[in-house]
Amino acid sequence: MLVVGAGSSGVQIADELQRAGRDVYLSVGPHDRPPRGYLGRDFCWWLGVLGEWDAEVMRPGKEHVTIVVSGARGGHTVDFRCLAH
C-alpha cells in the first residue's frame, strides 16, 4: 500500500494498515518534525510562548511543521522510526 502525505491522517492510516499486516510505503514531503513535548510542556504551548501563533508571515522552511498525533489506541505520537522498524 502507498500512503501519500505524512500529516496526522496519512501517518495514522499507514500505522493502521501496517498493524493489519500490510506492507506500507509512506510518501513524506519536506517538513519539520518537532517533538510533541519539551521540558514538560506541549509543543503548542511553546509555539505560543515563542510568539509563533502571532506571526503575520511564516518563515521559509517552517510552513510544514507537523506533529503526528494518532487518535487510535488512546492517542499517541507516531514516530517515523517506529513505523520504519
C-alpha positions in Angstrom: 0.0 0.0 0.0 1.2 3.5 -0.7 0.0 6.3 1.5 0.8 9.8 0.2 1.1 12.5 2.8 2.7 12.4 6.2 0.3 14.6 8.2 -1.7 13.2 11.0 -4.3 11.4 8.8 -1.8 9.9 6.4 0.5 8.6 9.2 -2.4 7.2 11.2 -3.7 5.4 8.1 -0.2 4.0 7.4 0.1 2.9 11.0 -3.2 1.1 10.9 -2.5 -0.6 7.6 0.8 -1.8 8.9 -0.8 -3.2 12.1 -3.2 -5.0 9.8 -0.3 -6.8 8.2 0.0 -4.8 5.0 3.3 -3.7 3.5 3.1 0.1 3.6 5.1 2.8 1.9 4.7 6.3 3.2 5.4 9.2 0.9 6.9 12.1 3.0 7.5 15.6 1.7 9.8 18.2 3.3 8.6 19.4 6.7 9.9 19.8 10.3 9.0 17.1 12.8 9.4 18.6 16.3 8.9 16.7 19.5 5.4 16.6 20.9 6.6 17.9 24.2 9.7 19.5 25.7 10.5 20.2 29.4 7.1 19.0 30.5 5.2 21.3 28.1 3.3 20.5 25.0 4.7 21.7 21.7 1.7 24.0 21.1 2.4 25.8 24.4 6.0 26.5 23.2 4.6 27.9 19.9 2.6 30.4 21.9 5.5 31.4 24.2 7.7 31.9 21.2 5.1 34.1 19.5 4.6 31.8 16.6 0.8 31.9 16.8 1.0 35.7 16.3 3.4 35.6 13.3 2.0 37.5 10.3 4.2 35.7 7.8 5.6 32.2 8.1 9.3 31.9 7.8 10.7 30.0 4.8 11.1 26.3 5.7 8.6 26.5 8.6 5.4 26.1 6.5 5.0 22.4 7.2 5.6 21.9 10.9 3.7 18.8 11.8 3.2 16.8 15.0 1.7 13.5 14.1 -0.8 12.5 16.8 -2.9 9.5 16.2 -6.4 9.2 17.8 -6.0 5.4 17.8 -5.1 3.4 20.9 -5.8 6.3 23.3 -3.8 8.9 21.2 -0.1 8.9 20.8 2.7 10.4 18.7 3.5 8.3 15.7 7.3 8.2 15.2 8.6 7.5 11.6 11.4 5.5 13.0 9.0 3.1 14.8 6.9 2.9 11.6 10.0 2.0 9.5 11.2 -0.6 12.1 
